[in-house]
Amino acid sequence: MGLVESDVSSNRSLPNTFVAVGIHPNDLDEFEADPSGSMARLGEIATRPGVVGIGETGLDFFRDRWSPTLQIEAFRAHIALAKEADKALVIHCRDAHDAVLEVLDDAGAPSRVVMHCFSGDEAFAAKCAERGFFCSFAGNVTYKRNTDLRRAATSLPTELLLVETDAPFLTPEPHRGRPNSPALLPITASRLASERGTPLEELEQRLDDNTRRAFGF
């Protein structure tokens, strides 16, 4: 929580900078040591200027650094905090699509959910859309082999579509292999517009509107 501790928790508002605060499912040392204390601290930070989301949180059954039981416990705690603080819930989901939806359905999802760095197929996209979840796509949607990911992106209602960098990772083609940056975000948006058969300017406006709705700007 380096950025959180140095900037957000000091009540210092950074121009044009907004953050989500949370404990990643791959880094649950703090949560395991003191679940209630760590979530109380996050709850305090969530009230600071510039905080618009709770996360990344969720489940990662690919890296499997922590047990599913502990990951789910932390995920549920973040869901509760997002609802209490009225913030968007930003979800990390890797090889755990069904489990993420099961936890959200059982716990009751917040009013605004963002599936960060969407990695599911068209069927999972449909399940997210049924629940009104925003789905955010990174530069890997431009990769030649990711046909299923592009199908998922084109199947979603436009009002639930977001784009992101996941910087410094998932750099879009033709810059793949270099560090990603916000300057390359238009490439991802352009590919999505092409795949969806939508004028780029129209999609850009909708993405801007969606971002504002998702994070309550």
C-alpha positions, 0 to 999 in steps of 0.5 A: 500500500505504498501509494496509499500510505504516502499520498492518499492517507495524508489527505493529499489530493493529487490532480487527475489521479484517482486510486483503488485501495485493497489487498491483492489476493496474491499478497495476503500476508497483512490480511492473514496476520490481522484480518480485522485490523487490516480491513479497518485500516483500508476502511479509514483510507477509503474515505480519503480524497481521490479514492474511488474503488476498493481493490484489486481484490478477488481470487487467483487460482493460477498463482495459488500463493494463498489458500482458496479459503483465505482468498475468499475470506479476504474477498468477502471482506472487501465486498463488504467494505465496498458496499459500506464505503459506496465505492466501486469493487475492482476485481482480480480474477484469474482461473477462478471465474465461477468461484468469483461469481459464486462469492459475489452472488452469495455475499451480494455484489456492490452497486458498481463492480469492475472486472479488472483486466477481463480474461474470461470468454463470451459465456463469462462476459454474458454472466457479468452483463446479466449482473450489470458488471463493468468489464475492463479490457487491456492491451492483450485484446489486440494479441492475435491468439486472443480470439475468444477475448475479442469475442467476449469484448464484442458481445458486451453491451457498450454501456458495460465496456471499459479499457485499461492499461494494466501497466506496465504489463499487457502492452498492446500490439505493435508495442508488445514486449515493451513496458505499457503506459497510458499513452498506448491506451488509444491502441486498445480502444481503437482495436475494440472499436474496429472489432465492434464496428463502432466509430472510434470517436463514439466508442471513446465518448462511451468509454469516458461516460462508463468510467465516470459511472463505474467510479462515481466521478 
